Amino acid sequence: MKILSIQSAVAYGHVGNSAAVFPLQRIGVEVLPVYTVTYSNHTGYGAWRGPLISPDDVAAVITGIEERGVFGQIDVVLSGYQGSEGIADVIIDAVARVKAANPGAVYACDPVMGNAKSGCFVAPAIPDLLRERVVPVADLITPNQFELGYLTGTSPDTIESTLASAGLVRATGPATVLVTSVERPDREEGTIEMLVVDDRGAWVVQTPLLPMKANGSGDVTAALFTAHYRATGDAAEALARTSSSVYDLLERTHRSGERELQLVESQESYAHPRMQFAVRQVR
């Protein structure tokens, strides 16, 4: 499998491509990373250095890859944090060109905007661009519960309302929706869930909620789920593998006392997930 991954990069820590590439490589995926920003560290620190990469430069890198004749071998285009608003057009164009070369390729969009605790942390124009132009051309999207609410103009909280919101966004284009960080009021205390919906049904997995903030965990989740789903075509299996790997990554990070994901130290969790969480069909 080959994935063209268009995301941010940081030198210190693990977010964007700096979070997604290694786990994908560890499960045997060839990754072609294209960077939308190159920062010293993620913006959660409140201070960072480094450039937003201009849309023209991002497009030039993608064109250079195309000139190597590999677009026909790309199975997935994956996008995450977009940086400047002009990146949307670059991504949409890249998806079209990859699909022209390989009609079996899919586009997986992680519509990074923010979260319930921090609110939006992207440029003001990005959320509308994602909702109106980018998400409709995606085959798979991986919003958190907060982002799903923005995309649909709803406030999903229960399983039923989250399913309804997923149905609304699926009607705009993407056939498959993975919703992360699902916190419903009637869930078991000290837990958090992920829910996936596709044409075959809907499934939910519940894991312990660790008392920590983990920048980049959503990027790892989107990458691993996309790869497992593409490889198996089985949403429940992909959800089980992804939740197992990501929980063990987070649990190791929490035990370490470090702020940044213990990405390398957790590599066996990607290659050989313990499959310790039951996936339940809800539709």
C-alpha positions, 0 to 999 in steps of 0.5 A: 500500500502507498499513501500520499500524506499531505500534512504538517510536520514538526521537528520536536514532538509528533503531530501531523506527518510527524505523528502519522508516517512512522506508525504507517511505516511500522505496519508496512505502508509506504508513505509519501509525505508532503508537508504543509508547514514545517514548525519547530513544535506544535502550536499547543505550546503557544510559541513556535517557529518555522514557515507555513509552506506556500500552496505553490510550493506544496503543489510543486512537491506533489507535481514532482512526485507525479513526474516520477510516475507513481500516481498510478501506484498510490492507494490513498491520499490522506490529508490533515492540518492544512496550514494556509487556506490555499492548501485546500485547492492543492489537495483537491487537485492532487486527489483528482490527479491521483484518481485519474491515474488510479481510479481505485484510489481513495481520499481520506480527509482528517478535517482538523479544526479543533476540539471541544476543550480548545475550540478552533485552532486553525486559520478562520477560513479553514473550517468553511473550506473544509465543510464546503469544498474539501469534505464533499470530495472525500471518501473517508473522513475522521472528525472528532465529535466537535468537528463533526458538529461543526461540519453538520451544524449539529451538537452530537452527544448521544449515540443516536445524535452522533449517528444522525450527524454522521448521516448528514455529513455522509450525504454530502460526499464521504461514504465512511465517517470515523468519529473520534473523542465521542463523549456521551453523557450516558457513557460509563464513567471514565471512558471515551468512544470512537464510532464508525459508519459506512454503507454496511453499518455502524460500530462503536468501541469504548476505551478508558479515558486517560487524564491527559492531553495528547497532541497528535493522537488524532493524527495517528488515529486517522492514519492507522484507521485509514490504512487498516480500512483500506487493507481490509474493507472492514470498518469494525476490524479497522476500528478494533485495531486502531483503538487498541494501538492508539490506547496503548500509545496513549497509556505508555505516554501517560506513564512516561510523564512526558508531554509528547507522544511516545511514538517510537517506544510504542511501535509494537502496539501498531505492528501487533495490536493486542485487540483488547477492546470489543467493538459493538455494532449499533446499526 
